[in-house]
Amino acid sequence: MGLCGKLVAQIEIKSGGDVFHELFRNTPHDIPNISPGCIQGCGLHQGDWGTVGSIYLWNYIHDGKACVAKELIESIDEEKKSITFKVVEGDLLKLYKNFSVTFHVDTKGENNLVTWTFEYEKLSDNVPYPTTLMDVCIALTKDIETHHLKKK
């Protein structure tokens, strides 16, 4: 079995893709109020909100445990409504040699499709695939959609 992998999930949302992208880019510190069951905190560790090279510090719940991740913003694509984060420190690096998270939003008429992509390298064959972490991202996406639809 290979140690490198890629996991992709897509979720259709009715709320605006721009709103979703802007939330993660410029105001991720609002996410704990929107999805407290997934994210407990988001702070700016280094740089400026929404800029490539900045580092965000995330406190999140995974498999019922409080976890931490420092993530470097590797790229932002306004046209594709895409952001790529690379985990540079935290709980995930106890299991994975490297771990990147990308999301982007595709607009399809009135609906939008959020795509989450994990690219990773496991430290050993015994390390599980990050499917339960993807479940967290799916739940987070649904919480954000619910929050924004209530605001309309």
Backbone torsions as a table, in degrees:
resi	resn	phi	psi	omega
1	MET	NA	144.2	179.0
2	GLY	-81.1	150.2	178.6
3	LEU	-90.1	-21.2	178.3
4	CYS	-89.6	142.4	-179.4
5	GLY	-154.8	170.3	178.7
6	LYS	-142.0	132.2	179.1
7	LEU	-127.5	130.7	-176.3
8	VAL	-128.8	138.0	174.2
9	ALA	-137.2	144.4	178.1
10	GLN	-124.8	138.0	-179.2
11	ILE	-132.1	127.2	177.0
12	GLU	-82.5	134.2	177.2
13	ILE	-128.2	152.4	177.9
14	LYS	-96.8	-19.2	178.6
15	SER	-75.3	165.0	-173.5
16	GLY	-66.6	133.2	177.4
17	GLY	-65.2	-33.8	177.2
18	ASP	-63.1	-41.3	179.9
19	VAL	-62.1	-43.6	-179.7
20	PHE	-62.4	-48.3	-179.7
21	HIS	-62.4	-47.1	-178.5
22	GLU	-63.8	-35.1	178.0
23	LEU	-60.3	-49.3	-179.9
24	PHE	-71.2	-30.9	-177.7
25	ARG	-78.4	-53.8	-168.5
26	ASN	-106.3	-25.6	-177.4
27	THR	-134.6	47.9	179.8
28	PRO	-64.2	-18.2	177.0
29	HIS	-66.9	-13.4	174.7
30	ASP	-82.4	-17.9	-174.2
31	ILE	-61.0	-38.7	178.3
32	PRO	-59.0	-30.7	176.9
33	ASN	-73.8	-27.1	-178.4
34	ILE	-85.2	-37.1	-175.4
35	SER	-138.2	67.0	-176.7
36	PRO	-65.7	-19.2	177.8
37	GLY	-75.7	-17.4	-179.8
38	CYS	-109.1	-46.0	-173.8
39	ILE	-122.0	124.6	179.0
40	GLN	-96.7	-21.9	-179.9
41	GLY	-168.6	153.9	173.7
42	CYS	-146.2	120.3	179.6
43	GLY	-125.3	159.8	176.9
44	LEU	-91.0	113.8	-178.7
45	HIS	-87.7	-35.5	-176.7
46	GLN	-157.4	142.3	176.8
47	GLY	89.0	-150.7	-178.7
48	ASP	-125.8	148.3	178.0
49	TRP	-53.6	133.6	171.4
50	GLY	74.2	23.7	179.0
51	THR	-124.5	142.9	177.0
52	VAL	-59.7	137.0	-178.9
53	GLY	96.0	-14.0	177.8
54	SER	-75.2	157.0	179.3
55	ILE	-122.8	125.4	175.9
56	TYR	-101.7	144.3	175.3
57	LEU	-109.0	114.4	-177.8
58	TRP	-104.7	135.9	168.5
59	ASN	-112.2	122.0	-173.9
60	TYR	-141.6	166.4	177.3
61	ILE	-106.8	126.7	178.3
62	HIS	-136.8	124.3	-177.9
63	ASP	53.5	39.3	176.6
64	GLY	77.6	5.3	-178.4
65	LYS	-116.9	145.2	174.0
66	ALA	-72.9	129.2	-178.5
67	CYS	-130.8	164.8	-179.7
68	VAL	-133.2	144.1	173.9
69	ALA	-144.8	130.7	167.4
70	LYS	-96.9	125.3	-177.0
71	GLU	-125.3	128.0	176.4
72	LEU	-87.3	131.3	174.3
73	ILE	-77.3	110.0	180.0
74	GLU	-83.9	-38.0	-179.2
75	SER	-155.9	152.6	175.4
76	ILE	-135.5	129.2	177.3
77	ASP	-124.2	105.8	-177.7
78	GLU	-64.1	-39.3	-177.4
79	GLU	-64.6	-43.0	-179.6
80	LYS	-88.4	-1.0	-175.7
81	LYS	50.3	55.2	-173.3
82	SER	-126.0	142.8	173.2
83	ILE	-136.9	136.4	174.5
84	THR	-116.9	126.7	177.4
85	PHE	-111.6	140.3	173.1
86	LYS	-114.7	126.2	178.4
87	VAL	-72.0	123.6	-178.8
88	VAL	-110.8	-12.6	179.4
89	GLU	-164.7	151.0	174.0
90	GLY	128.4	-172.2	-172.6
91	ASP	-61.1	-36.0	-178.8
92	LEU	-62.2	-30.8	-177.3
93	LEU	-77.7	-0.4	170.0
94	LYS	-77.6	-20.5	-177.7
95	LEU	-114.6	-27.3	-173.3
96	TYR	-123.4	137.9	177.4
97	LYS	-67.3	-39.8	173.3
98	ASN	-148.0	154.8	-175.7
99	PHE	-153.9	123.9	177.0
100	SER	-124.1	145.6	179.1
101	VAL	-125.0	125.5	175.6
102	THR	-123.9	139.1	168.5
103	PHE	-131.6	149.3	171.8
104	HIS	-146.7	159.8	-176.9
105	VAL	-121.4	124.1	174.5
106	ASP	-103.6	132.4	178.3
107	THR	-90.9	127.4	178.6
108	LYS	-127.2	89.0	-178.1
109	GLY	64.9	-124.1	179.8
110	GLU	-84.3	-16.1	-178.4
111	ASN	-103.8	162.9	179.0
112	ASN	-128.6	151.1	179.0
113	LEU	-117.1	116.6	176.8
114	VAL	-91.9	125.9	178.2
115	THR	-115.4	122.9	175.0
116	TRP	-104.0	133.9	178.0
117	THR	-130.9	125.7	172.7
118	PHE	-105.4	131.5	170.0
119	GLU	-121.6	129.8	-170.3
120	TYR	-151.2	163.7	171.1
121	GLU	-131.9	116.2	-179.3
122	LYS	-72.1	149.0	177.4
123	LEU	-72.3	-27.2	177.7
124	SER	-156.8	169.2	177.8
125	ASP	-65.0	-20.1	-178.6
126	ASN	-77.1	-13.7	-179.0
127	VAL	-73.7	132.9	-179.3
128	PRO	-71.2	155.9	171.4
129	TYR	-67.5	148.3	-173.5
130	PRO	-80.4	42.4	-177.5
131	THR	-67.8	-36.6	179.9
132	THR	-71.6	-28.3	174.5
133	LEU	-70.2	-36.6	175.9
134	MET	-63.6	-35.4	175.6
135	ASP	-58.5	-37.4	177.3
136	VAL	-63.3	-43.8	179.7
137	CYS	-64.5	-38.0	177.7
138	ILE	-65.7	-45.6	178.2
139	ALA	-62.3	-41.0	177.9
140	LEU	-60.6	-44.8	179.2
141	THR	-60.4	-43.9	179.3
142	LYS	-65.3	-39.0	177.6
143	ASP	-63.6	-41.8	179.3
144	ILE	-64.4	-42.8	178.9
145	GLU	-62.0	-47.4	179.6
146	THR	-58.1	-44.4	179.6
147	HIS	-59.9	-46.9	-176.9
148	HIS	-73.7	-30.2	177.2
149	LEU	-71.0	-31.9	176.8
150	LYS	-67.2	-30.8	-177.5
151	LYS	-73.8	-21.0	-176.8
152	LYS	-68.6	NA	NA
